[in-house]
Amino acid sequence: MQGIVTKSTGSWYNVQVNNQIFTCRIKGKFRLKGIKTTNPVSVGDVVEFDIEPNTTNGIITKIHPRKNYIIRKSVNLSKQTHIIAANIDQVFLFITIDNPPTTTGFIDRFLASAEAYKIPVILLFNKIDAYNTEANSIKEKLLHIYQNIGYECIEVSAEKGINIENVKSKMTNKTSLFAGHSGAGKSTLANKIDANLDLKTKEISTQHKQGQHTTTFAEMYQLPFGGYLIDTPGIKGFGVVDFKSTEVSHYFPEFLALNNDCKFNNCIHINEPKCAIKKAVETGEITASRYKSYVQILDGDETHYRTENYNL
């Protein structure tokens, strides 16, 4: 039988066939074109499976080719890679200025990974009802940066229901991934999108201004107005995977637009003379925060960006 993976718990997978859910597992090691991850099967995968004798459980025998996926590398010492989800039409990346803060480094790393697999990202600036003057000023600067690059940005309040219908209209008949830090409001907004989901939510830690994990595993939900929502656990750090130094600038749209203006075809925009990217940073055409994120990815810096304050 063929179905779509709607939930992964590490060892077992829920596979949906029409309106029926089968509990499946994999047998032995499963490798896809040399991709080594902690989860060879991910939510969103189209798989084939056989029913085990004398049970109602299935064994996954084949994973169909993925049109795309979001993959991250752990920022701890293990450096293991993990596929967040596959076969995605679009991502809604949740951004909060405070409680918890979302740094530009985190945003840029996620965007670069999505660009690498040609996955459209919409930036959701959540909790706008709770912003003070300083937070609102930061939000406006971030909106200016990312809208100028070409990313769609939507200001929402999951708590107050602001702009929810706009988000729903963009999710209709598409497979959408919700991503962001714990406490950024993913589950709260999902419940506003479809009240039948009834996903668990928790308050932000007032001491550390960090969210507490309420979503343990990625899970896909069928939406009553058409399409699917993939809700994911909160991401604290986002390590990029397998970026060649000569390709990183391709995943920054404003860099890519100027690449051909550099003197050298293999320019990596660090120390080379007559570099169009560095000149654009000096003139303000490219923002300093974006260039800093680019350099950190080149350097393999997987930690500092997580604790930086906004420097816009």
Stockholm file with secondary structure:
# STOCKHOLM 1.0

chainA/1-312         MQGIVTKSTGSWYNVQVNNQIFTCRIKGKFRLKGIKTTNPVSVGDVVEFDIEPNTTNGIITKIHPRKNYIIRKSVNLSKQTHIIAANIDQVFLFITIDNPPTTTGFIDRFLASAEAYKIPVILLFNKIDAYNTEANSIKEKLLHIYQNIGYECIEVSAEKGINIENVKSKMTNKTSLFAGHSGAGKSTLANKIDANLDLKTKEISTQHKQGQHTTTFAEMYQLPFGGYLIDTPGIKGFGVVDFKSTEVSHYFPEFLALNNDCKFNNCIHINEPKCAIKKAVETGEITASRYKSYVQILDGDETHYRTENYNL
#=GR chainA/1-312 SS CEEEEEEECSSCEEEEETTEEEEEEECSCCCBTTBCCSCSSCTTCEEEEEECTTSSCEEEEEECCCSCEEEEECSSTTCCEEEEEESCSEEEEEECSSSSCCCHHHHHHHHHHHHHTTCCEEEEECCGGGCCHHHHHHHHHHHHHHHHHTCEEEECBTTTTBTHHHHHHHHTTSEEEEECCTTSSHHHHHHHHCTTSCCCCCCCBTTTTBCCCCCCSCEEEECTTSSEEEECCCCSCCBCCSCCTTTGGGGSHHHHTTGGGSSSTTCCSSSCSSCHHHHHHHHTSSCHHHHHHHHHHHHTCCSGGGTCCCCC
#=GC SS_cons         CEEEEEEECSSCEEEEETTEEEEEEECSCCCBTTBCCSCSSCTTCEEEEEECTTSSCEEEEEECCCSCEEEEECSSTTCCEEEEEESCSEEEEEECSSSSCCCHHHHHHHHHHHHHTTCCEEEEECCGGGCCHHHHHHHHHHHHHHHHHTCEEEECBTTTTBTHHHHHHHHTTSEEEEECCTTSSHHHHHHHHCTTSCCCCCCCBTTTTBCCCCCCSCEEEECTTSSEEEECCCCSCCBCCSCCTTTGGGGSHHHHTTGGGSSSTTCCSSSCSSCHHHHHHHHTSSCHHHHHHHHHHHHTCCSGGGTCCCCC
//
